[in-house]
Amino acid sequence: MPDNPHVCYVHSHASGIAEQNAFMRELVRKAMEILRAPVPDTFLGRKTQEPFPREDEAHMAQWMASKELRPPE
């Protein structure tokens, strides 16, 4: 019985399947390692320094009034 070029046998793909299994196991191992790692610190919501002191409200209002746009004379 001659070999038919359109017929594929499982044993002819065994090495490819083994490589794919090894790749997937490594991928899952890396994913589990990443998922076990602690959550990274993004500094969001964490106070890292004291805020600048607020200026006097009256002084700020006076400064803002002096900076208002005036029409050209």
trRosetta pair geometry for C-beta under 8 A, 3 or more apart (Angstrom, degrees):
i j d omega theta_ij theta_ji phi_ij phi_ji
3 7 7.4 -134 -174 54 70 113
4 7 4.3 72 78 -2 107 111
8 12 6.4 -122 -167 62 73 128
8 13 7.0 39 169 -32 113 119
9 12 4.8 93 68 -3 85 105
9 13 7.8 -178 94 1 50 86
10 13 6.1 -73 -160 44 40 100
10 14 6.9 69 143 -61 70 83
11 14 5.3 -11 -152 -27 45 120
13 16 5.0 -57 -168 46 71 116
13 17 5.7 75 133 -27 88 102
14 17 5.7 -57 -146 37 31 111
14 18 6.3 32 155 -21 65 106
15 18 5.6 -52 -147 36 33 114
15 19 6.5 36 152 -20 64 103
16 19 5.7 -52 -150 35 32 112
16 20 6.4 31 152 -17 65 106
17 20 5.7 -54 -148 38 33 112
17 21 6.3 36 152 -21 65 104
18 21 5.7 -51 -147 35 31 113
18 22 6.5 32 154 -18 64 105
19 22 5.8 -54 -149 36 31 111
19 23 6.3 33 152 -20 65 106
20 23 5.6 -53 -146 36 32 114
20 24 6.3 30 156 -17 66 106
21 24 5.9 -56 -145 38 29 108
21 25 6.3 31 155 -20 64 106
22 25 5.8 -53 -147 35 30 112
22 26 6.5 29 155 -16 63 107
23 26 5.9 -59 -152 38 29 110
23 27 6.3 31 151 -21 65 108
24 27 5.4 -52 -144 36 33 115
24 28 6.3 33 156 -17 66 104
25 28 5.9 -54 -147 38 30 109
25 29 6.3 34 152 -23 63 106
26 29 5.5 -52 -146 34 32 115
26 30 6.5 31 155 -17 65 104
27 30 6.0 -55 -150 37 29 109
27 31 6.4 29 152 -19 63 108
28 31 5.6 -54 -145 38 33 113
28 32 6.3 33 156 -19 66 105
29 32 5.9 -55 -149 36 28 110
29 33 6.5 31 152 -21 62 106
30 33 5.6 -54 -149 34 32 114
30 34 6.5 31 154 -17 65 104
31 34 5.8 -55 -150 37 32 110
31 35 6.2 28 154 -16 66 110
32 35 5.7 -56 -142 41 32 110
32 36 6.3 32 157 -21 65 107
33 36 6.0 -57 -147 34 28 109
33 37 7.0 41 150 -36 60 98
34 37 5.8 -43 -159 11 36 117
41 46 7.4 -3 -170 -4 105 156
43 46 5.4 -103 -153 51 47 111
43 48 6.2 -9 -151 -44 111 133
54 57 7.9 9 149 -59 115 74
55 59 5.7 -100 156 79 108 118
55 60 5.1 126 92 -58 116 105
56 59 4.0 75 74 9 104 111
56 60 6.7 -177 87 -11 52 85
57 60 5.6 -56 -147 38 31 112
57 61 6.3 32 155 -20 66 105
58 61 5.8 -53 -147 36 31 110
58 62 6.4 32 153 -19 64 106
59 62 5.8 -55 -150 36 31 112
59 63 6.4 31 152 -20 64 107
60 63 5.7 -54 -147 36 32 112
60 64 6.3 31 154 -19 66 106
61 64 5.7 -53 -145 37 31 111
61 65 6.4 33 154 -21 64 106
62 65 5.8 -54 -148 34 30 111
62 66 6.6 27 154 -18 63 106
63 66 5.9 -58 -153 35 31 109
63 67 6.6 21 153 -14 65 112
64 67 5.8 -65 -149 40 33 108
64 68 7.2 58 150 -51 63 84
65 68 5.9 -23 -160 -14 38 115
